[in-house]
Amino acid sequence: MTQPGQSQGQPQGQQPPQLFADSRVVSMFPTCVWVHDLKPADIESVNGQILPAIRALLAEQDQAPAEDNAIRQTRHDLQNDERFQGLLAFARRATQGVLDFMQIDHSGFQITGCWANINPQGSSHRPHSHPNNYLSGVYYAQVPDERDGLVFHEPRAEALVMSPKLKKVTELTNSEAHLGVRTGRLVVFPSWLKHSVAKTKGPGERISVSFNAMLSNFAEQMSPPRW
């Protein structure tokens, strides 16, 4: 029987002649997500500042422990709170690194919003993006189960017009990309990239702090950020 790619009369096991002078795969329009893991000493320092602050903020907002797997959030201006400046120093350094990596010519950027999220077991968050921002990020202060990650969704609607049967799901055919998280992980991604939180499996609460960043000349002259 003739094997796939083997022409009639070709001895079995012999490689067919090369058809093309050159073949290569070219990646176009890539979508990047930047993942940073803080050092253990820095995790201890940052969490020692922000975890008590988050509890205090929830108490001030009269937010009792979540019922019916509801997510609790603090106010969205924690970039102005002194207790979060240690964390935001890492967020700003990571944001600057992304802008350098992308070769963006800019006159500075602003953290336009920052807030804490408390996800109890069984909670989830719908797919969404962060309009009127350029970059967004999230720091994980407490992660009971590292299987509970961040889910990014295929941004190209046309890519889902056809969905043939697959031998194996790969990054070229998957409509969702799951990023594992852990305590002390800081993730930065484009604000337009739709993302969600799958149902939390781990026991206890997952606590994270999210932030948005916008180029200063845009932030000062255009629409304010939308969450």
Secondary structure, DSSP 8 states (H G I E B T S, - for coil): ---TT--TT--TT------SS-------S----EEEE--HHHHHHHHHHHHHHHHHHHHHTT--S-STT--EE--SBGGG-GGGHHHHHHHHHHHHHHHHHTT---S-EEEEEEEEEEE-TT--EEEE--TT-SEEEEEEEE-S-TT--EEEE---GGGGS-----SS--TTT-SEEEE---TTEEEEEETTS-EEE----SSS-EEEEEEEEEEHHHHHHS-----
